Amino acid sequence: MRRLAVTPSTNFLYVRCMCVRALSCSAYFPFIFNITGGVALVQQFGPWFSWANTSRANIFRRDHVKVTDDASFKRLIRYNDFESDPLSTQGCTQPPSSAENAIACRDDLNPINGTYSISALGHRDHVAIDAKYTSYARMANGGLTAATQAGPTYDQQPVFSFSNTTPDLASLPHYGLPDTWKFPWMEVTWN
């Protein structure tokens, strides 16, 4: 959808949802959802293509109450316990869950020979490549500070490493990139 934007105030979303789930693959605004074929996708493939009923949305709905401070928010936005989380089963047959169905996806961990309702749930070079957020307290001094972490999540999963991944992913061009992606959280400030 080129040349089309919907820009109403999203302040109400923070109150209603506790956070704006920008991590969703579907359009939030009904007009955009409808003109981009969202209804047909939900009818054909199920709630994975919805905004409010994806695994990710359901995990946010369930776990946002656990956020009490920066540390717990960091855990939430890097969460991926797909092998144990019953909400990670959406659209899956064998195996019964997908690393895509988490807050921070790690599709490199899905079995190559899995059976899924859509290919996006399978094994591929698709991961949450970072996390970043800010807060009122971080902006109170007049600058802009954000908490950031580079690389795929490793809170509940192994650290991503080109030398330890599957051959199809290890063979992808990655010249100049680190082999292992285990980076700490950092505070970045712009004045």
C-alpha positions in Angstrom: 0.0 0.0 0.0 2.1 2.8 -1.2 1.1 6.4 -0.5 -1.3 5.6 2.2 -0.9 6.3 5.9 -3.3 6.3 8.9 -2.0 8.6 11.6 -4.5 9.1 14.4 -3.3 9.5 17.9 -2.4 6.2 19.4 -2.4 7.3 23.0 -5.6 5.3 23.6 -3.7 2.2 22.6 -1.4 2.5 25.5 -4.3 2.6 27.9 -6.2 -0.1 26.2 -3.4 -2.6 25.4 -0.7 -1.6 27.8 1.7 -1.3 24.9 1.4 -1.0 21.1 2.1 -4.3 19.6 4.1 -3.1 16.6 5.5 -6.7 16.3 2.3 -7.9 14.6 2.3 -8.8 10.9 -1.3 -7.5 10.5 -2.6 -4.0 10.2 -4.2 -2.6 13.3 -6.5 -0.1 11.7 -9.7 -1.8 10.2 -9.6 0.3 7.0 -6.0 -0.8 6.3 -6.7 -4.4 7.4 -9.7 -4.6 5.0 -8.1 -3.0 1.9 -5.0 -5.2 2.2 -6.9 -8.5 2.2 -6.7 -9.2 5.9 -10.2 -10.6 6.2 -9.6 -13.1 3.4 -6.3 -14.2 5.0 -7.9 -14.8 8.4 -10.7 -16.7 6.7 -8.2 -18.9 4.8 -5.4 -19.3 7.3 -6.9 -18.5 10.7 -6.0 -16.0 13.5 -2.3 -15.9 12.7 -3.2 -13.1 10.2 -5.3 -11.2 12.6 -4.1 -8.3 14.8 -5.7 -9.2 18.1 -5.6 -13.0 18.0 -2.1 -14.0 16.9 0.1 -16.0 19.2 2.2 -12.9 19.8 -0.9 -10.8 20.7 -2.1 -13.6 23.0 1.3 -13.8 24.8 1.3 -10.0 25.3 -2.3 -10.2 26.6 -1.3 -12.9 29.1 2.1 -11.7 30.2 1.9 -7.9 30.2 0.8 -8.1 33.9 4.2 -9.5 34.8 5.9 -6.2 33.8 6.8 -4.3 36.9 10.2 -2.7 36.0 12.8 -2.4 33.2 14.1 -5.9 33.8 10.7 -7.6 33.5 9.9 -5.5 30.4 13.2 -6.6 28.8 12.2 -10.2 29.5 8.8 -9.7 27.9 10.0 -8.2 24.6 12.8 -10.8 24.2 10.5 -13.7 25.2 10.6 -16.9 23.2 9.8 -20.2 25.0 8.1 -21.7 22.0 8.8 -25.3 22.9 6.9 -25.0 26.2 4.4 -22.2 25.7 0.9 -23.4 24.7 0.3 -20.2 22.9 3.1 -21.0 20.4 1.1 -23.8 18.7 -1.0 -21.7 16.4 -0.9 -23.0 12.8 1.4 -25.9 13.7 1.1 -29.7 13.1 4.5 -31.3 13.5 6.3 -30.1 15.5 3.4 -28.8 17.7 4.9 -25.3 18.0 6.9 -22.7 16.1 9.6 -20.2 17.2 7.7 -17.6 15.0 4.9 -17.8 17.5 6.6 -15.8 20.3 7.3 -12.2 21.1 10.9 -12.4 19.7 10.8 -14.9 16.8 13.7 -17.3 16.1 12.7 -19.2 13.0 16.3 -20.5 12.7 15.3 -22.9 15.5 12.3 -24.5 13.7 12.9 -27.9 12.2 13.7 -27.9 8.5 11.1 -30.7 7.9 8.3 -29.3 10.0 4.6 -29.2 8.8 2.9 -25.8 9.2 -0.2 -24.2 7.8 1.9 -21.4 6.3 5.6 -21.3 5.4 6.1 -18.3 7.7 5.9 -20.6 10.7 8.7 -22.9 9.4 12.5 -22.9 9.3 13.9 -19.8 7.6 16.4 -17.0 8.1 13.9 -14.8 10.0 14.5 -13.7 13.6 13.8 -10.7 15.8 17.1 -9.0 15.1 17.0 -6.6 18.1 14.9 -5.0 20.8 14.6 -1.4 21.7 12.3 0.8 23.8 12.1 4.0 25.7 10.1 5.3 28.6 8.9 8.5 30.1 11.7 8.4 32.7 14.3 8.1 29.9 13.0 11.2 28.1 12.4 13.3 31.2 15.8 15.0 31.0 15.0 16.5 27.6 17.1 14.0 25.6 16.2 10.7 24.1 17.4 7.5 25.7 16.6 4.0 24.7 17.4 0.6 26.0 18.6 -1.5 23.1 19.9 -5.1 22.5 21.3 -6.3 19.2 20.8 -9.8 17.9 18.3 -12.6 18.2 16.9 -13.4 21.6 18.9 -15.8 23.8 16.9 -15.5 27.1 15.2 -19.0 26.8 17.0 -20.1 23.6 20.6 -20.8 22.6 22.7 -17.8 21.4 22.7 -17.5 17.6 26.0 -18.4 16.0 26.6 -18.9 12.3 29.1 -21.7 13.1 26.4 -23.6 15.1 23.3 -23.1 13.0 21.9 -25.3 10.2 24.0 -25.5 7.0 21.4 -23.6 4.9 21.6 -20.6 7.2 25.4 -20.9 7.8 25.9 -20.6 4.1 24.1 -17.3 3.8 26.5 -14.3 3.2 27.6 -12.8 6.5 31.0 -11.3 5.7 31.9 -8.7 8.3 29.3 -9.9 10.8 30.2 -11.5 14.1 29.9 -15.2 14.3 28.1 -15.3 17.6 25.4 -12.8 18.5 25.4 -12.5 22.3 25.2 -8.8 23.1 24.2 -7.2 26.4 21.5 -4.5 26.8 22.8 -1.0 26.3 21.5 2.5 27.1 21.8 4.8 24.0 21.3 8.5 24.4 20.8 11.2 21.8 21.0 14.9 22.7 
